[in-house]
Amino acid sequence: MKSDAVGPPAHKYLVVAAQLEQQIQQGLLQTGQKLPSVRTLSQEMKLSISTILQAYYALESRGLVEAQPQSGYYVRGEHRASALPGRPAPHRVPAVPREEDVDSLLAQVFEQVATPDRLLFSQGGPSPALLPITKLNKALLQAQRELPHAGTSYEPLQGNLLLRRQIARYALFWGSTLTHEDLVTTEGCTSALAFCLTAVTKPGDTIAVESPVYFGVLQLALSLGLQLLELPTDPVTGVDLVALAQHLEQGQVQACLFTPNFSNPIGCCMPDEHKQQLVHLLEHYQVPLIEDDLFGDLHFGAHRPKPCKAYDRQGWVLWCSSVSKTLAPGYRVGWVAPGHYLEAVLRLKKCRAGRSPALTQQAVGNFLATGRYELHLRRLRQTLALNCARYQQTILASFPPDTKVSQPLGGFLLWVELNREIDTTQFYHALLDHQIVIAPGRLFSIQPQYTHCLRLSYGLPFDERVEQSLQLMGRLLKDRMPEPELYPEATLVIEA
C-alpha cells in the first residue's frame, strides 16, 4: 500500500527503528546477530533508554528482532517483507447510505461488560489498572472542600470555571487560541457530540463519517433521524478528501463528524496538511465539522497531534473531547468548543441536560491544574505504546499468516482484518465459551461489511492471560481457515 500523502514528522523511536530495519534488510545486521544493548545505543545516539526500548519493541512487533531473556535482542531469521503483517487496505464503501440493524449484536457485546471474569478486548477504554484512582479520590475530597456547600450547588450553565480554564490552558499545547468563554462542559464526549449534531442538523439531513466508524456514532446519528454517508478511509491518512469534496460539491452533505486523531476503530491519524485541507474545504462550502478528539492526548510520539480546530478561523469546527479515555471514564466529564454554534449548544444543554455535576468537574479541573494529568499521561502513553507492540507481536506470531493489523501511533485500539471467509460475528460467539469478548467488525458500519474484521483493545495490561488468550484466538482462527486448495493464501502488500 502506498500513499503520496505527507505525514507528520517521524517520532524519535520510529526513526531509530527505521534505521535498524534498513540495516537488517541490507544485510548489515545478520540473522542471529545481537543488537547493541539498550544502554549502549542510548549513549551512542544520545536518546533516552525509553526511546530505544520503544524502537526495539517496534522492531519486535514487526518480527524483525526477538528478545532472549538475560541476553538482549537478536536479528530474527525471517525478516523479509513477506514475513511482516500487512496493514488493512483502504476501505471503500457504497456511496448511498443504507440502514442495517445491528442493535441486537451491539446489545450482546455490551451485556458482556457486566459478566465477571471475562477478558474484555471489546472494551473501548483503558483498564482501571492504568488509572490514578487514589489520586482521583484525593482530588474529589479537595473539590468538596473548595466548592460552595461541598459541591451540592449548581454550576454555571456553561460549566465549571476551573475546568474550562484548564482545558483552554492545555489546548495551548497545540497552538489553540481558545479561552474558557469558548468552552461548554458536557457529561462525556458522546453528550458533546449529541449537542453538536442537534445544533447543526435537522432530521433527514446527511452527515459524512469515516468507514469503519465507531458504533456509538452510528447509533447516535440514527436516533436523531439523520442519514449516514460512510466515506472511504485510509488506515494511515484517514478519510478520503477527494470523495468528500465530490459529495460536498453535489450538496449531499449537511455536516461531517470525523475523528482525525487515532480514529475508532482503525486508529489512523490524519496528517496536518490533510487537516488544513479539510478545514478549508468545509469553510468553502460552509459545512460544519464536528471533531471527536477523544484520543488526541494518547499519542506515542513526542508531540500531541493538532486537531482540526487548530486550523479553524471561521468557527465551522466544533471540537469535542473528554477525559473518559485518559483519566476517569465514570466521571462523565467532557466538553465542546462549538465555534459560532456556541449559543445553540448552550440552549440545548439548558433544555436537555441542565447543569453539569460540580464535584467531578472540579476534581478534574484540580487534577489538570496541579500537573498530575501530564505526569499520568506520560506514563499511560508509554504503557499503551508497549502494549501495542506486544499485542501486535503476539498476533503476528499466532494468527493465520494472511492476517492484517493496523499500526496506530496512538490510542488503544487495533483493527484486525482476517481472511474474508471468516465471519467474526460467529467467532465472537465462539470466544464467549472461552471467556473472551471481542468487537466484531459488523458493528462499525450500517452497511453489510467488515464481517471478516474485528476490533481489539490493548488498553488491557499485557500479561500472561492476555498473551495466552491471543494465542488461543489464533489457534481457533486457524481451525476456521478455508481449505488451501480452495482459497489460496493471500499475498500481503506491505507499505514501502
N, C-alpha and C positions, 0 to 999 in steps of 0.2 A: 504494500500500500504506500503510495507516495502522495505528498502534498506540497504545493508550491507556497503554502501559507507561511508567513514568518511568525515563529512562535516567540514566547517570552524569553529573556536571557536565560541561558543554562545555569542551573544551580551548581554549586561547587562540587557536591558529591557526584553529580551526574557527569561533570567534566572529567573528574578523576576516573570514574567508571568507564567512560568512553575512551580515554587514553589507554587504560589497561586492556579493554576489549580489542582495540586496534592492534596492540602488541600481540595479543593472543591470536587474532585472525591472521596476522602477518607471520606468525611462527617465531616471533622474538621471545615469547614466553611459551615453552614447550609443554606438551602433555606431561603431567606428573611433577612439573617444576613448582617449587614452593614460591609463593609471592612474598614480597617484603613484609616484615611484621607490621602490625598496625602502628606501633610506636615509631618504628624506623621511618615508615612512609610519611607519618605525621610530621616528623622532624625535617625530612628532606623537602617536603612540599610546603612546609610552614602553614599547615592546616591543623584543625583540631582533630583529636582522636575520634570524636563523634562523627566528623565528616568522612574520615577514612573508613570507619566502620560501616556507615551508610553506603559508601561506594562498594565495599566488599559484599554487603548484603544484596545490593542491586545486581552485582555480577552473579552471586549465588542463586538469586531468584531466576536468572536467565539461563541457568545451567552451565555457565562458563567455568566456575570455580566451585570447589567444595571445601568445607571446613573439616579438619581432622582434630578431634579432641586433644588438648595438651600439646598441639604441634603447630597449627596455623592453617593457612589457606593454600590450596594447591589447584593447578590448572586441571580441569577435567578432560577426559579423553574425547568426549563427544562435544565439540564446541563449534561445529559448523552451523551455519544459519538454519539448516534443515532441522537441527535439534532444538531450536528455540520455539516457544509458543508464538503463534500469530496473534495480532490484535484483531478484535472483531472488525468486520468490514463496515464501511459507512452504510447507514440504514436508509433504505429507500421505501417510501410508504405511499399508498394511494393518496391522491390529492383531495378526493372528496370525503368529507367527514361522514362517518357512519357509526352509530352507537352499537356496541356489543355489551351484553350484560355479563359482568364479571363479579357482581356483588356476592354471589354465593361463595366463590373461591376466596375472595378477599375476606369475607367473614370467617371462613375456616382458618385462614392464616392468622387473623387477629385473635381468634379463640385460643390459639396455642400459647400466647404470651402468658396467660394465667395458669398454664399447666406446669406443675412443679417438675424439676429435673430434666426439662427439655433444653437442648442446645439450640439457641435461637440465632442461627445465621441470618434469619429473616429480619431481625430487629433493626430498625432504622435509627439507631442511636448508640452512643458509647456505653460500655459496660459500667455499672455503678462502681466497679473496682478501679476505674480510671478517673473518678471524680473526687474532688476535695471535700468530702461530706463533712468532716469535722470542722473545717474552716468555714464552710457554709453555715453550719449550726451556730458558730460564734457570730457570724455576720447577721443572722436572724435576731439573735439576742441583742446585738448592738442596735439594730433597726428598731426594736421595741423600746429601747431606752431613748432613742433620738426622736421618734415620731410623736406628735401630739396624741395623747390618750392611748399610748402604746400601740399605735398603728390601727386603731379601730375606727378612726375618722376617714372620711372620703378624701381621695386625692383630687387634684385638679383634673378636668376632663382630658386635657392634653397629656397627662401622665406625670409621674414623679419627677420633680425638677432635678434632683441629684442624678438620677439615672439618665435623663435626657442630656444633661451637660457632659456626663462621662462618655456617652455614646458619641456625641459630637467631638469630644477630645480624641477618642480612639480613631474616629474617621479621618483625623488629620494624617494618620499614617499612610493613607492612600491619596493624599492631596485634596481632601474634601474642604469645602468652604461652608459646610453645614453649621448651623447653630442650634441650640436647644429649642428655639422657636420654630424650627423647620421639622421637628420630630413629633410623632404621636406614638405613645406606648400602646401595646395590644397584649392580649392573652395568647402569646405564642406567635409563630410566623404564619401559621395557617389562618389565624384570625386576621392578620395584616393582609394576607392575600385576598381573603374574602371581602374585606372592606374595599380594597382596591378594585377588584373585579366588579363589585356592585357600583362603585363610583364612576367607572369609565365605560360600562356596557349596559345594555338592556337585554331582556330575554329575546332569543333569536339571533343575537349577534354572534359572529365567529371570532374566536381567539386562536392565534397561532401558538403552538407549543413544540418543543423538541419531541423526537421519537427515537427510542422509547422515552417515556416521561413518567415521573413519579405518580403512582396511582392516586395519591391524595389530591393532586391537581385535577386529574380526570373526574374524580367523584365530586369535587367542589364545583367545577365548571358545569357539569351536568345537572347538579342540584339547583344551579342558578338559571337553568334553561338556556345555556349557551351551546353553540356548536363548536366543535373542535377540529382544527386543521393541524394534523401532525406533519411536521416538516422533516425532510431528510437531515440526518445528524451524523457528523463525522466523530468517531471516538476520540480524536485528538483535538480537533479545532472547533468542534461544536456545530451549531445549526447552520444549514446551507443558506447563505445570504442571497445567493442568486435566485434560489427558489422563492425565498421570502419576497424579494423585490418584484418578482413576476406577479405574485398574488396581491401585493400592495398596489401595483400599477392597475390591476383589474378591479380594485376596490373590494376585494373579497375578505379583507381582514380589518376588524374594528379595534383590536388590541392584541398585544403579544405578552406572553408570560414565559420567560426563559430563566434558566439557572446558568449563567455564563461561567461561574467558578465552581468546578467539580460537580457537575450535574448529577442528579439522581435519576437513573441508576448507573449510567455508563462512566461517570467521573471525568468527562472532558473539561478542559479549561480553555475558553476562547482566548486566542491571542489578543493583545492590546489593540493592534491595528484593526482587527475584526470588530472589537467592541466600539471603536471610534466610528467605523463604517456603519455599524448597526444603529448607533445613536443618530448619526447624520441622516441615514435613510429614513428613520422614523420621524425625525424632525421635518424632513421634506414633505412627507405625507401626513404629518400631524396625527400620528397614531401613537398612543401611549404604550410604553413598555413597563410592565410590572416585573421587577427584577427580584428574584428569590436568591439572596446572597447568604443563605444559611450556612454554607460550608467554607466561605472565604477565609475564615480565621484558621482553618485546618490545613494550611499549605505546608508542604515538606521542604520547600526551599527557603532561602534567606529572607525573602520579602513577600509580603501579602500581595496577591494579585489584585489589581484595581477592579472595582465593579464598573459597570456601565455608567453608574451615577457620576463617576469622576469626570465623564466627558459631557455631561448634561448641562447645557447652557440655557435651555428654554423651558425647563420644568416638565418635560414629557416622560421622564423616568421616575417611577415610583419604587424606591429602594426599600426592600423588606428584609428583615433578619431577626434573629433571636439568640438566646443562649441555650436553646433546647438541645443542640448537638454538641455543645462545648462545655457546659458547666452544670446546668440543673434542668433536665427535661421536665420534671414535675412542677417547677415553679411557674411555668407558662408565662415567661417574660419575653415579649417580643416588641418590635417597633417598626415604624414605617416613616420614611421621608417622602411625602406624596407629591412634592413639587407644587404645580399650580392646582392640584386637586386637594390641597390641604383642608379647605373649608368643607368640601364634600365628604371627606373621610371623617372629619370631626362630627358632622351631622349624623353620619351613620353610626359612629361609636356612641353618640349620645342616645340614640333611639334603640340601638340593638344590643349594646353591651354596657353602657353606663360607665361608671368609674372603674379604674383598674385596681387590683389588690395592692394595698400600700406596703405591707411588710416585705413581700418578696421583691418588689421593685426597689425599695430602699436597700435591702440586703445586697442585691446585685450591684446597685449603684456604689455601695461601700466597697464591695469586692473589686470593682474596677478602679475606684479612687485610690486604693492602697497599693496598687501594683501587683496584688496577688493574682489577678487574672492573667497578666503577661507571664508570670512565672509558671502558672498552671498550664497555659497554652504551650509554652516551650516544651514542658515535659510530655504533655499529651501528644503533641505533633511528633516528637521523637519516638514515642511508643507506637503510634499509628504507622509511621514510616517503616519501622522494623517489622511490625505485624504484617504490613502489606507485602514486604519482601518474603517473609516466611510463608505466608499463605500462598503466594504465587509459586514459590519453590515447591511446596507440597503438592499443589495442583499439577504442576509440570511433571512431577515425578509419579503421580498416582492416577491421574485422569487419562482417558483414551488419548492417543497421540494426535488426533486431529482437533483437540480442544483449543479454543482461542479464549484469551482472557485479557481484559482491559489492563492498562498500565497507568493508573492515575498518579498524579503528583500532589494529591491532597484528598481530603475527605476520609471516608472509611468504608467505601463500597467497591466491590468488584463485580463486573458484568462478565459472565461466562457464557460462551457460545459453544454448543455441543454439536455433534452430528445431527443433521436435520431429521433423521429417523427416530430420534429420541424425544419423547414427549415429557417435558419437565413437570407438567401437572400430575401425570401418573407417577413420576419419580418423587414428587413431593409427598404423595400418599404413601409410597413405599418406604420413604425415610421416616415417617412417623412411627413405624414399628421399631425403629432404632433410636427413638427419642431425639431425632434431628429435624429441624424445621428450616426450610429454605423459602425464598420468594420466587415462585415460578414466573417466567418471562411473560406469560399471558396477561399478567396483571398490569403491565406497563403500556398498554395500548387499548383503544376502543376497537381497533381492527383485529381480525383473527390472525395474529402474527406473534413472533418471538416465542413460539411454543417449544422451541429447542434451546431456549436460553434460560438463565436463572441469575438472580442477584444474591451475592453473599456479602455479609458484613464482616469486616475484620476489626470491628470495634470490640470484639471479644478478645481478651488476652490470649496470646498463643501459648498453649500449654499442651500437656500430653493428651488430654481428652480431645482438644480441638484437632491436633495432628492426627490422632487415630480416627476421628470422625471423617476428616477429609480423605484419609486413605481408604476408609470403608466406602465412602461415596464413589471414589474412583473404581474400586472393585465392582460395586453394583452397576456402575455405568458401563464398564467393560462387558459385564454379563448381558447388558441390554443392547450392545452394539450389533448392527446387522451383519450378516454373513459377508466376508470379504469378497467372495466371488460375485455377489450381487451388488454390493456397494463398496467399490474400491476406496482406499484411504484418500482423503482429500489432500491436495497439495497446499502447503502453507505458503502464504505470501507475506514476507517479512518486510516491514518498512525499512528503507535504506537509512 
